[in-house]
Amino acid sequence: MNYFFTGIKGTGMAALAEILADQGNEVRGSDIEKYIFTEDGLKERGIEIYSFDPANIQPGDTVIAGLAFEDDHPELVQARAMDDVKVYRYNEF
């Protein structure tokens, strides 16, 4: 399964991304460019981290949205506009 995390460097988000990657899923995500210690474990697993951009959302993705982001965040707007993309809030997933 393909997972995309909006806000992947968040403490809970990074941990969940690592678990899903360890289970053999394809995981990638976006966040701010500033270094945050949580990205170390993501990089160790080869999880790609992008700058925020609606073009990051790909057909068939399951998007996990961090709670720090409102529904009008450009990546979430794009994800919800795509019929084959599922969107979950971090706490729902």
Contacts in CASP RR format, 6 or more apart in sequence:
PFRMAT RR
TARGET T0000
AUTHOR 0000-0000-0000
METHOD contacts of the structure
MODEL  1
MNYFFTGIKGTGMAALAEILADQGNEVRGSDIEKYIFTEDGLKERGIEIY
SFDPANIQPGDTVIAGLAFEDDHPELVQARAMDDVKVYRYNEF
1 20 0 8 1.000
1 25 0 8 1.000
1 26 0 8 1.000
1 62 0 8 1.000
2 25 0 8 1.000
2 26 0 8 1.000
2 27 0 8 1.000
2 58 0 8 1.000
2 60 0 8 1.000
2 61 0 8 1.000
2 62 0 8 1.000
3 17 0 8 1.000
3 20 0 8 1.000
3 25 0 8 1.000
3 26 0 8 1.000
3 27 0 8 1.000
3 28 0 8 1.000
3 61 0 8 1.000
3 62 0 8 1.000
3 63 0 8 1.000
3 64 0 8 1.000
4 27 0 8 1.000
4 28 0 8 1.000
4 29 0 8 1.000
4 30 0 8 1.000
4 56 0 8 1.000
4 57 0 8 1.000
4 58 0 8 1.000
4 61 0 8 1.000
4 62 0 8 1.000
4 63 0 8 1.000
4 64 0 8 1.000
4 75 0 8 1.000
4 79 0 8 1.000
5 13 0 8 1.000
5 16 0 8 1.000
5 17 0 8 1.000
5 27 0 8 1.000
5 28 0 8 1.000
5 29 0 8 1.000
5 30 0 8 1.000
5 63 0 8 1.000
5 64 0 8 1.000
5 66 0 8 1.000
6 29 0 8 1.000
6 30 0 8 1.000
6 52 0 8 1.000
6 63 0 8 1.000
6 64 0 8 1.000
6 65 0 8 1.000
6 66 0 8 1.000
6 69 0 8 1.000
6 73 0 8 1.000
6 75 0 8 1.000
6 76 0 8 1.000
7 13 0 8 1.000
7 29 0 8 1.000
7 30 0 8 1.000
7 31 0 8 1.000
7 65 0 8 1.000
7 66 0 8 1.000
7 68 0 8 1.000
7 69 0 8 1.000
8 14 0 8 1.000
8 17 0 8 1.000
8 28 0 8 1.000
8 29 0 8 1.000
8 30 0 8 1.000
8 31 0 8 1.000
8 42 0 8 1.000
8 47 0 8 1.000
8 49 0 8 1.000
9 31 0 8 1.000
9 32 0 8 1.000
9 36 0 8 1.000
9 38 0 8 1.000
9 39 0 8 1.000
9 42 0 8 1.000
9 49 0 8 1.000
10 31 0 8 1.000
10 36 0 8 1.000
10 38 0 8 1.000
10 66 0 8 1.000
11 38 0 8 1.000
12 90 0 8 1.000
13 64 0 8 1.000
13 66 0 8 1.000
13 90 0 8 1.000
14 38 0 8 1.000
14 39 0 8 1.000
14 41 0 8 1.000
14 42 0 8 1.000
16 64 0 8 1.000
16 90 0 8 1.000
16 93 0 8 1.000
17 27 0 8 1.000
17 29 0 8 1.000
17 42 0 8 1.000
17 47 0 8 1.000
17 64 0 8 1.000
18 41 0 8 1.000
18 42 0 8 1.000
18 45 0 8 1.000
18 47 0 8 1.000
20 27 0 8 1.000
21 27 0 8 1.000
21 45 0 8 1.000
21 46 0 8 1.000
21 47 0 8 1.000
22 45 0 8 1.000
27 45 0 8 1.000
27 47 0 8 1.000
28 47 0 8 1.000
28 48 0 8 1.000
28 49 0 8 1.000
28 50 0 8 1.000
28 56 0 8 1.000
29 47 0 8 1.000
29 48 0 8 1.000
29 49 0 8 1.000
29 50 0 8 1.000
29 56 0 8 1.000
30 49 0 8 1.000
30 50 0 8 1.000
30 51 0 8 1.000
30 52 0 8 1.000
30 53 0 8 1.000
30 56 0 8 1.000
30 75 0 8 1.000
31 39 0 8 1.000
31 49 0 8 1.000
31 52 0 8 1.000
33 51 0 8 1.000
39 49 0 8 1.000
41 47 0 8 1.000
42 49 0 8 1.000
43 49 0 8 1.000
50 56 0 8 1.000
52 73 0 8 1.000
52 74 0 8 1.000
52 75 0 8 1.000
53 74 0 8 1.000
53 75 0 8 1.000
54 74 0 8 1.000
54 75 0 8 1.000
54 77 0 8 1.000
54 78 0 8 1.000
55 78 0 8 1.000
56 75 0 8 1.000
57 63 0 8 1.000
57 75 0 8 1.000
57 78 0 8 1.000
57 79 0 8 1.000
57 82 0 8 1.000
57 85 0 8 1.000
59 82 0 8 1.000
59 84 0 8 1.000
59 85 0 8 1.000
60 82 0 8 1.000
60 84 0 8 1.000
60 85 0 8 1.000
61 79 0 8 1.000
61 85 0 8 1.000
61 86 0 8 1.000
62 85 0 8 1.000
62 86 0 8 1.000
62 88 0 8 1.000
63 75 0 8 1.000
63 76 0 8 1.000
63 79 0 8 1.000
63 85 0 8 1.000
63 86 0 8 1.000
63 87 0 8 1.000
63 88 0 8 1.000
64 88 0 8 1.000
64 89 0 8 1.000
64 90 0 8 1.000
64 93 0 8 1.000
65 73 0 8 1.000
65 76 0 8 1.000
65 87 0 8 1.000
65 88 0 8 1.000
65 89 0 8 1.000
65 90 0 8 1.000
66 89 0 8 1.000
66 90 0 8 1.000
67 89 0 8 1.000
67 90 0 8 1.000
67 91 0 8 1.000
69 75 0 8 1.000
69 76 0 8 1.000
70 76 0 8 1.000
71 77 0 8 1.000
71 80 0 8 1.000
76 87 0 8 1.000
79 85 0 8 1.000
79 87 0 8 1.000
80 87 0 8 1.000
END
